[in-house]
């Protein structure tokens, strides 16, 4: 049995991840020993009585900036030679399935979740290995984007998904959207399941699915098709 993927999430809102980590696939992955996920409360690494994690920006301007000292202390407390330290930020590279698969091969991921106007630039300069964004929009803090990345990564670990090959057949694996899916009943409100799917001809079903995946990608995400 391979060692579990270790994930540490550094955040001032660890309670935001409680329900997410205790449900569905992630709960099973932890129970199976495929992943070990810990939340690291950034306030535990402050040194003042008020447990301060932010301060006003040098040069003036609105909002607050997260201080470097507690972030460095928190990360250095859990980091090892095998760690990959990731800052969740709108300025990072766009997260996609290829990056999820890359991260799923790591042994230890540390996510730094920003808040307020962002983090002190010295965190980027001296502490972070990678910066990731889940899209061109702004959220209140980095805990929710980290949760998105964690979900996408953990499900790619060997043995996490029940059905063999399930992850390889999903959207964005192979650069295409997934074909449409049907289940029982064969007819519902006048809408029938395509005949090929109930034919029992597995070779023909595979060809149909490949065709529909390419057609759906052309219809909905032609930018993906250009990368093929």
C-alpha positions in Angstrom: 0.0 0.0 0.0 1.4 3.4 -1.0 1.8 6.2 1.5 -1.1 8.6 1.7 -1.0 12.0 0.1 -0.4 14.5 2.9 -2.3 17.8 2.6 -2.0 20.8 4.9 -4.2 23.8 4.5 -3.0 27.0 6.1 -5.9 29.3 6.7 -7.5 31.7 9.2 -10.8 30.0 8.6 -10.2 26.2 9.2 -13.9 25.7 10.1 -14.8 26.5 6.5 -13.3 23.2 5.5 -14.9 21.0 8.2 -18.0 19.9 6.3 -16.2 19.6 3.0 -13.5 17.3 4.4 -16.0 15.1 6.3 -18.3 14.1 3.4 -18.5 12.0 0.3 -15.3 11.0 -1.6 -12.9 12.9 0.6 -14.2 11.2 3.7 -13.8 7.8 2.1 -10.3 8.7 0.9 -9.3 9.6 4.4 -10.9 6.5 5.9 -9.1 4.3 3.3 -5.8 5.8 4.1 -5.3 7.3 0.7 -5.0 10.9 1.9 -4.3 12.7 5.2 -5.7 16.2 5.4 -5.0 18.7 8.1 -6.1 22.3 8.6 -3.5 24.6 10.0 -4.9 27.6 11.9 -2.7 30.5 10.9 -3.7 32.4 14.1 -1.9 29.6 16.1 1.4 31.0 14.7 1.0 34.6 15.7 3.0 36.1 18.5 0.8 38.9 19.8 -2.2 38.8 22.2 -4.7 39.7 19.5 -3.4 36.9 17.2 -3.0 39.4 14.4 -2.5 38.0 10.9 -2.9 41.2 8.8 -1.8 44.8 8.7 -2.1 48.0 6.7 -0.3 48.0 3.3 2.9 50.0 3.0 2.3 52.9 0.6 -1.3 53.3 1.6 -4.4 52.1 -0.1 -7.6 50.2 0.9 -7.8 46.9 2.7 -5.3 44.9 4.7 -2.4 42.6 3.7 -1.6 39.3 5.4 1.6 39.4 7.4 4.6 37.3 6.4 5.6 36.1 9.9 2.8 33.8 10.8 2.6 32.4 7.3 6.3 31.5 7.3 6.0 30.0 10.8 3.0 27.9 9.9 4.4 26.5 6.7 7.9 25.9 8.2 6.2 23.9 11.0 4.8 21.4 8.6 7.1 21.5 5.6 9.5 18.8 4.7 11.9 18.1 1.7 8.9 16.5 -0.1 6.5 19.4 0.3 5.1 21.5 -2.5 3.9 24.8 -1.2 1.0 26.4 -3.2 -0.5 29.8 -2.8 -4.1 30.2 -3.9 -4.3 33.5 -5.6 -6.2 35.1 -8.6 -2.7 35.9 -9.9 -1.7 32.3 -10.2 -1.7 30.0 -13.2 -5.1 28.7 -14.2 -6.0 25.3 -12.6 -6.9 22.6 -15.0 -7.1 18.8 -15.2 -3.5 18.4 -16.3 -2.3 20.4 -13.2 -4.6 18.3 -11.0 -3.0 15.1 -12.3 0.5 16.6 -11.8 -0.4 17.5 -8.2 -1.9 14.1 -7.5 1.6 12.6 -7.9 3.1 14.6 -5.1 3.7 13.3 -1.6 2.9 16.5 0.4 0.9 19.5 -0.6 0.7 22.7 1.5 -2.0 25.2 0.5 -1.7 28.8 1.7 -5.1 30.5 1.7 -4.9 34.2 1.3 -7.5 36.7 2.6 -8.1 40.5 2.6 -6.0 42.2 -0.2 -3.6 39.3 -0.5 -0.3 38.3 1.1 2.9 40.0 1.7 5.1 39.7 -1.4 7.9 38.1 0.5 5.7 35.0 0.9 5.7 34.6 -2.9 9.4 35.4 -3.1 10.8 33.0 -0.5 8.2 30.4 0.5 5.9 29.4 -2.4 6.6 26.8 -5.0 3.5 27.4 -7.1 0.6 29.9 -7.4 -2.7 28.6 -8.6 -6.0 30.3 -9.6 -9.3 28.5 -10.1 -10.7 31.2 -12.4 -10.8 34.9 -13.3 -12.9 36.1 -10.4 -12.3 37.1 -6.8 -13.5 35.2 -3.7 -13.4 36.3 -0.1 -10.5 34.0 0.8 -8.4 31.1 -0.5 -10.1 28.3 1.5 -12.8 27.6 -1.0 -10.4 27.6 -4.0 -8.1 25.2 -2.1 -11.0 22.9 -1.5 -11.7 22.8 -5.2 -8.1 21.9 -6.0 -8.0 19.3 -3.2 -11.2 17.6 -4.5 -9.9 17.4 -8.0 -6.5 16.1 -6.9 -7.5 13.5 -4.3 -10.0 11.8 -6.7 -7.0 11.1 -9.0 -5.1 9.2 -6.4 -5.0 5.4 -7.2 -7.8 3.5 -5.5 -9.8 6.5 -4.4 -12.6 6.1 -7.0 -14.5 2.9 -6.8 -14.8 2.0 -10.5 -11.5 1.1 -12.2 -10.7 3.7 -14.8 -13.6 6.1 -13.7 -11.3 9.1 -13.6 -9.9 8.5 -17.1 -13.4 8.7 -18.6 -14.4 12.1 -17.2 -14.5 15.5 -18.8 -11.1 17.0 -19.6 -9.3 13.7 -19.4 -7.7 13.4 -22.8 -8.6 17.1 -23.5 -12.3 16.5 -24.3 -15.6 16.9 -22.5 -17.3 13.7 -21.4 -20.0 12.2 -23.6 -23.6 12.3 -22.2 -24.7 9.7 -19.7 -28.0 7.8 -19.2 -29.4 5.3 -16.7 -32.7 3.5 -16.1 -35.5 3.9 -17.2 -34.8 3.4 -20.9 -37.7 5.9 -21.6 -38.7 8.9 -19.5 -41.4 11.4 -20.6 -41.0 10.5 -24.2 -37.2 10.7 -24.1 -35.4 7.5 -25.0 -31.9 6.3 -24.3 -29.9 6.1 -27.6 -30.3 2.6 -29.0 -26.6 2.0 -29.2 -26.3 2.1 -25.4 -28.7 -0.7 -24.9 -27.4 -2.8 -27.8 -24.8 -4.7 -25.8 -22.2 -4.0 -28.6 -19.3 -2.7 -26.5 -17.1 -1.8 -29.4 -19.9 0.2 -31.0 -20.7 1.9 -27.7 -17.0 2.9 -27.3 -17.0 4.4 -30.8 -20.3 6.3 -30.1 -18.9 7.7 -26.9 -15.7 8.8 -28.5 -17.7 10.5 -31.3 -20.1 12.2 -28.9 -17.2 13.4 -26.7 -15.6 15.1 -29.7 -18.9 16.5 -30.9 -19.8 17.9 -27.5 -16.4 19.5 -27.2 -16.8 21.2 -30.5 -20.2 22.5 -29.6 -19.4 23.7 -26.1 -15.6 24.2 -25.7 -14.1 24.5 -29.2 -11.0 26.0 -27.4 -10.3 22.5 -26.1 -10.5 20.9 -29.5 -7.9 23.3 -30.8 -5.4 21.8 -28.4 -5.9 18.2 -29.7 
